[in-house]
Amino acid sequence: MAFNAELSSDLVNPAVDTTIIFNTVQFNSGNSYNNNSGIFQCPASGIYYFSLELSSNGHAQSSHSLHAKILRNGSPISITVLDSGSHLSWLRRTSSVTTELTKGDVISVRINYVVGNITVSGGSALSTFSGFLVQRIN
């Protein structure tokens, strides 16, 4: 089981509690990632690895911030922070996590903090979400 999906277009000034839907699937072995809802549903208990990479055009001359969390059944297990001062033109940040899941657990990415005007950049693999099974647990 493994998947890799990307945001196909810019997400402009997203609201807090927005689930980011990475709607362009590069591959989805096992079909456990739903590119309509942005949710990965665990097909088998095991140890899994997830990676979230977010990019933003820094809007030089303005400060802005966005925090997005990888959630397991609604609880945070990792965070990606896009924080900019006026001197940056592009931001690209990654977070990753290894976690134990039980069959049926759900993983999603949700924005939990926004300050200022910010765009999560989509297309050209600028913002991606991926995961894979490391080891099955019976």
C-alpha atoms as an extended CHARMM CRD file, in Angstrom:
* protein
*
       138  EXT
         1         1  MET       CA              0.0000000000        0.0000000000        0.0000000000  PROA      1               0.0000000000
         2         2  ALA       CA              1.3310000000        3.4170000000       -1.0070000000  PROA      2               0.0000000000
         3         3  PHE       CA             -0.0080000000        6.6640000000       -2.4290000000  PROA      3               0.0000000000
         4         4  ASN       CA              1.2060000000       10.0420000000       -3.6450000000  PROA      4               0.0000000000
         5         5  ALA       CA             -1.1500000000       12.9100000000       -4.4490000000  PROA      5               0.0000000000
         6         6  GLU       CA             -0.7200000000       16.5830000000       -5.2150000000  PROA      6               0.0000000000
         7         7  LEU       CA             -2.7750000000       19.7380000000       -5.0170000000  PROA      7               0.0000000000
         8         8  SER       CA             -3.6860000000       20.4830000000       -8.6340000000  PROA      8               0.0000000000
         9         9  SER       CA             -4.3490000000       24.2150000000       -8.2520000000  PROA      9               0.0000000000
        10        10  ASP       CA             -3.7160000000       27.0200000000       -5.7850000000  PROA      10              0.0000000000
        11        11  LEU       CA             -5.6490000000       27.1040000000       -2.5210000000  PROA      11              0.0000000000
        12        12  VAL       CA             -6.1170000000       30.8520000000       -1.9660000000  PROA      12              0.0000000000
        13        13  ASN       CA             -6.6690000000       32.1860000000        1.5600000000  PROA      13              0.0000000000
        14        14  PRO       CA             -7.9810000000       28.8900000000        2.9640000000  PROA      14              0.0000000000
        15        15  ALA       CA            -10.0190000000       28.9800000000        6.1530000000  PROA      15              0.0000000000
        16        16  VAL       CA             -9.1030000000       27.3250000000        9.4320000000  PROA      16              0.0000000000
        17        17  ASP       CA            -10.4970000000       23.7560000000        9.6370000000  PROA      17              0.0000000000
        18        18  THR       CA            -10.2790000000       23.3080000000        5.8610000000  PROA      18              0.0000000000
        19        19  THR       CA             -9.3060000000       19.7710000000        4.8720000000  PROA      19              0.0000000000
        20        20  ILE       CA             -6.7360000000       20.0020000000        2.0890000000  PROA      20              0.0000000000
        21        21  ILE       CA             -7.7710000000       17.7130000000       -0.7450000000  PROA      21              0.0000000000
        22        22  PHE       CA             -4.7940000000       16.5800000000       -2.7820000000  PROA      22              0.0000000000
        23        23  ASN       CA             -6.8780000000       15.7840000000       -5.8340000000  PROA      23              0.0000000000
        24        24  THR       CA             -4.3250000000       14.7160000000       -8.4360000000  PROA      24              0.0000000000
        25        25  VAL       CA             -3.1900000000       11.1830000000       -7.6750000000  PROA      25              0.0000000000
        26        26  GLN       CA              0.2010000000       10.1340000000       -9.0200000000  PROA      26              0.0000000000
        27        27  PHE       CA             -0.2850000000        6.5780000000       -7.7560000000  PROA      27              0.0000000000
        28        28  ASN       CA             -2.5850000000        4.8770000000       -5.2800000000  PROA      28              0.0000000000
        29        29  SER       CA             -1.5700000000        1.2660000000       -4.7400000000  PROA      29              0.0000000000
        30        30  GLY       CA             -4.3580000000       -0.3040000000       -2.7030000000  PROA      30              0.0000000000
        31        31  ASN       CA             -6.7990000000        2.5480000000       -3.4670000000  PROA      31              0.0000000000
        32        32  SER       CA             -6.8120000000        3.6920000000        0.1660000000  PROA      32              0.0000000000
        33        33  TYR       CA             -6.4650000000        7.4370000000       -0.5410000000  PROA      33              0.0000000000
        34        34  ASN       CA             -9.6750000000        9.1860000000       -1.6460000000  PROA      34              0.0000000000
        35        35  ASN       CA             -8.8500000000       12.1760000000       -3.8530000000  PROA      35              0.0000000000
        36        36  ASN       CA            -12.4140000000       13.5190000000       -3.5430000000  PROA      36              0.0000000000
        37        37  SER       CA            -12.3810000000       13.7630000000        0.2680000000  PROA      37              0.0000000000
        38        38  GLY       CA             -8.6300000000       13.9830000000        0.9510000000  PROA      38              0.0000000000
        39        39  ILE       CA             -8.8630000000       11.0560000000        3.3550000000  PROA      39              0.0000000000
        40        40  PHE       CA             -6.6440000000        8.0030000000        3.6000000000  PROA      40              0.0000000000
        41        41  GLN       CA             -8.4300000000        5.0280000000        5.1790000000  PROA      41              0.0000000000
        42        42  CYS       CA             -6.1160000000        2.4120000000        6.6110000000  PROA      42              0.0000000000
        43        43  PRO       CA             -6.6550000000       -0.9290000000        4.8300000000  PROA      43              0.0000000000
        44        44  ALA       CA             -4.6080000000       -3.0640000000        7.2540000000  PROA      44              0.0000000000
        45        45  SER       CA             -3.1330000000       -2.5970000000       10.7090000000  PROA      45              0.0000000000
        46        46  GLY       CA              0.5200000000       -1.6660000000       10.6490000000  PROA      46              0.0000000000
        47        47  ILE       CA              3.2500000000        0.9380000000       10.8410000000  PROA      47              0.0000000000
        48        48  TYR       CA              2.8010000000        3.7030000000        8.2460000000  PROA      48              0.0000000000
        49        49  TYR       CA              4.8800000000        6.6520000000        7.0910000000  PROA      49              0.0000000000
        50        50  PHE       CA              3.2610000000        9.9020000000        5.8650000000  PROA      50              0.0000000000
        51        51  SER       CA              4.8180000000       13.0120000000        4.3530000000  PROA      51              0.0000000000
        52        52  LEU       CA              3.2510000000       16.4100000000        3.7600000000  PROA      52              0.0000000000
        53        53  GLU       CA              4.9670000000       19.0500000000        1.6280000000  PROA      53              0.0000000000
        54        54  LEU       CA              3.4400000000       22.4930000000        1.2180000000  PROA      54              0.0000000000
        55        55  SER       CA              4.6460000000       25.3950000000       -0.9200000000  PROA      55              0.0000000000
        56        56  SER       CA              3.5530000000       28.9990000000       -1.0510000000  PROA      56              0.0000000000
        57        57  ASN       CA              4.4740000000       32.0300000000       -3.0680000000  PROA      57              0.0000000000
        58        58  GLY       CA              5.7380000000       34.1740000000       -0.2120000000  PROA      58              0.0000000000
        59        59  HSD       CA              4.0530000000       37.3910000000       -1.3660000000  PROA      59              0.0000000000
        60        60  ALA       CA              7.1550000000       39.4590000000       -0.7380000000  PROA      60              0.0000000000
        61        61  GLN       CA              6.4820000000       42.5750000000        1.3490000000  PROA      61              0.0000000000
        62        62  SER       CA              3.8420000000       40.8550000000        3.5070000000  PROA      62              0.0000000000
        63        63  SER       CA              3.9190000000       38.5650000000        6.5070000000  PROA      63              0.0000000000
        64        64  HSD       CA              1.6760000000       35.5370000000        6.6140000000  PROA      64              0.0000000000
        65        65  SER       CA              1.4480000000       32.1700000000        8.2830000000  PROA      65              0.0000000000
        66        66  LEU       CA             -0.3450000000       28.8640000000        7.7710000000  PROA      66              0.0000000000
        67        67  HSD       CA             -0.1390000000       25.7080000000        9.8560000000  PROA      67              0.0000000000
        68        68  ALA       CA             -1.4650000000       22.3910000000        8.5470000000  PROA      68              0.0000000000
        69        69  LYS       CA             -1.6360000000       19.2090000000       10.5900000000  PROA      69              0.0000000000
        70        70  ILE       CA             -1.6460000000       15.5700000000        9.6100000000  PROA      70              0.0000000000
        71        71  LEU       CA             -4.4920000000       14.0820000000       11.6420000000  PROA      71              0.0000000000
        72        72  ARG       CA             -5.1190000000       10.5020000000       12.7350000000  PROA      72              0.0000000000
        73        73  ASN       CA             -8.8220000000       10.0380000000       13.4960000000  PROA      73              0.0000000000
        74        74  GLY       CA             -9.0580000000       13.8100000000       14.0200000000  PROA      74              0.0000000000
        75        75  SER       CA             -6.0700000000       14.1200000000       16.3820000000  PROA      75              0.0000000000
        76        76  PRO       CA             -2.8170000000       15.7970000000       15.2660000000  PROA      76              0.0000000000
        77        77  ILE       CA              0.2740000000       13.6550000000       14.7280000000  PROA      77              0.0000000000
        78        78  SER       CA              2.4240000000       16.0840000000       12.6900000000  PROA      78              0.0000000000
        79        79  ILE       CA              2.4690000000       19.7440000000       11.6320000000  PROA      79              0.0000000000
        80        80  THR       CA              3.7880000000       21.7270000000        8.6810000000  PROA      80              0.0000000000
        81        81  VAL       CA              4.3720000000       25.4380000000        9.3020000000  PROA      81              0.0000000000
        82        82  LEU       CA              4.5420000000       28.0400000000        6.5190000000  PROA      82              0.0000000000
        83        83  ASP       CA              5.6750000000       31.2710000000        8.1890000000  PROA      83              0.0000000000
        84        84  SER       CA              6.9770000000       34.2150000000        6.2000000000  PROA      84              0.0000000000
        85        85  GLY       CA              8.5510000000       37.5380000000        6.9180000000  PROA      85              0.0000000000
        86        86  SER       CA              8.7510000000       40.2580000000        4.2900000000  PROA      86              0.0000000000
        87        87  HSD       CA             12.0850000000       39.0250000000        2.8910000000  PROA      87              0.0000000000
        88        88  LEU       CA             10.9840000000       35.6540000000        1.4820000000  PROA      88              0.0000000000
        89        89  SER       CA              9.4710000000       35.1660000000       -1.9350000000  PROA      89              0.0000000000
        90        90  TRP       CA              8.8440000000       31.3700000000       -1.8240000000  PROA      90              0.0000000000
        91        91  LEU       CA              8.2350000000       28.9600000000        1.0350000000  PROA      91              0.0000000000
        92        92  ARG       CA              8.4700000000       25.1770000000        0.9050000000  PROA      92              0.0000000000
        93        93  ARG       CA              8.1000000000       23.1260000000        4.0680000000  PROA      93              0.0000000000
        94        94  THR       CA              7.8280000000       19.4150000000        4.7820000000  PROA      94              0.0000000000
        95        95  SER       CA              6.7510000000       17.3660000000        7.7570000000  PROA      95              0.0000000000
        96        96  SER       CA              6.6770000000       13.6230000000        8.0990000000  PROA      96              0.0000000000
        97        97  VAL       CA              5.5550000000       11.0980000000       10.6570000000  PROA      97              0.0000000000
        98        98  THR       CA              5.7500000000        7.3690000000       11.2870000000  PROA      98              0.0000000000
        99        99  THR       CA              2.7240000000        6.0500000000       13.1610000000  PROA      99              0.0000000000
       100       100  GLU       CA              0.9140000000        2.8600000000       14.0630000000  PROA      100             0.0000000000
       101       101  LEU       CA             -2.5550000000        2.5140000000       12.5450000000  PROA      101             0.0000000000
       102       102  THR       CA             -5.3830000000        0.0630000000       12.9940000000  PROA      102             0.0000000000
       103       103  LYS       CA             -7.5030000000       -1.0530000000       10.0500000000  PROA      103             0.0000000000
       104       104  GLY       CA            -10.1790000000        1.6030000000        9.4790000000  PROA      104             0.0000000000
       105       105  ASP       CA             -8.2270000000        4.5310000000       10.9790000000  PROA      105             0.0000000000
       106       106  VAL       CA             -8.3560000000        7.6970000000        8.8860000000  PROA      106             0.0000000000
       107       107  ILE       CA             -5.5830000000       10.1470000000        8.0460000000  PROA      107             0.0000000000
       108       108  SER       CA             -6.2600000000       13.6400000000        6.6780000000  PROA      108             0.0000000000
       109       109  VAL       CA             -4.5640000000       17.0420000000        6.4000000000  PROA      109             0.0000000000
       110       110  ARG       CA             -6.3220000000       20.0410000000        7.9270000000  PROA      110             0.0000000000
       111       111  ILE       CA             -5.4200000000       23.7060000000        8.1930000000  PROA      111             0.0000000000
       112       112  ASN       CA             -5.5240000000       24.8020000000       11.8170000000  PROA      112             0.0000000000
       113       113  TYR       CA             -4.0020000000       28.2920000000       11.7950000000  PROA      113             0.0000000000
       114       114  VAL       CA             -3.9350000000       31.1540000000        9.2730000000  PROA      114             0.0000000000
       115       115  VAL       CA             -2.6850000000       34.7420000000        9.5700000000  PROA      115             0.0000000000
       116       116  GLY       CA             -2.6310000000       37.1750000000        6.6560000000  PROA      116             0.0000000000
       117       117  ASN       CA             -3.2150000000       36.4250000000        3.0020000000  PROA      117             0.0000000000
       118       118  ILE       CA             -1.6350000000       33.1500000000        1.9520000000  PROA      118             0.0000000000
       119       119  THR       CA             -1.8620000000       30.7810000000       -0.9810000000  PROA      119             0.0000000000
       120       120  VAL       CA             -0.9530000000       27.1200000000       -0.8250000000  PROA      120             0.0000000000
       121       121  SER       CA              0.5670000000       26.5890000000       -4.2610000000  PROA      121             0.0000000000
       122       122  GLY       CA             -0.7720000000       23.8040000000       -6.4280000000  PROA      122             0.0000000000
       123       123  GLY       CA              0.3130000000       22.1820000000       -9.6690000000  PROA      123             0.0000000000
       124       124  SER       CA              3.7990000000       21.0690000000      -10.7050000000  PROA      124             0.0000000000
       125       125  ALA       CA              4.1200000000       18.8880000000       -7.5610000000  PROA      125             0.0000000000
       126       126  LEU       CA              4.4990000000       22.0150000000       -5.3920000000  PROA      126             0.0000000000
       127       127  SER       CA              2.2590000000       20.6800000000       -2.5950000000  PROA      127             0.0000000000
       128       128  THR       CA              2.0060000000       16.9300000000       -2.0320000000  PROA      128             0.0000000000
       129       129  PHE       CA              0.7590000000       14.3250000000        0.4350000000  PROA      129             0.0000000000
       130       130  SER       CA              2.0380000000       10.7700000000        0.4260000000  PROA      130             0.0000000000
       131       131  GLY       CA              2.1250000000        7.6780000000        2.5660000000  PROA      131             0.0000000000
       132       132  PHE       CA              3.0670000000        4.0310000000        2.5990000000  PROA      132             0.0000000000
       133       133  LEU       CA              2.9060000000        0.9060000000        4.7220000000  PROA      133             0.0000000000
       134       134  VAL       CA              6.2300000000        0.2020000000        6.4190000000  PROA      134             0.0000000000
       135       135  GLN       CA              5.2910000000       -3.0130000000        8.2100000000  PROA      135             0.0000000000
       136       136  ARG       CA              2.0450000000       -4.9320000000        8.6070000000  PROA      136             0.0000000000
       137       137  ILE       CA              0.9640000000       -5.8390000000       12.1620000000  PROA      137             0.0000000000
       138       138  ASN       CA             -1.3300000000       -8.7940000000       12.7620000000  PROA      138             0.0000000000
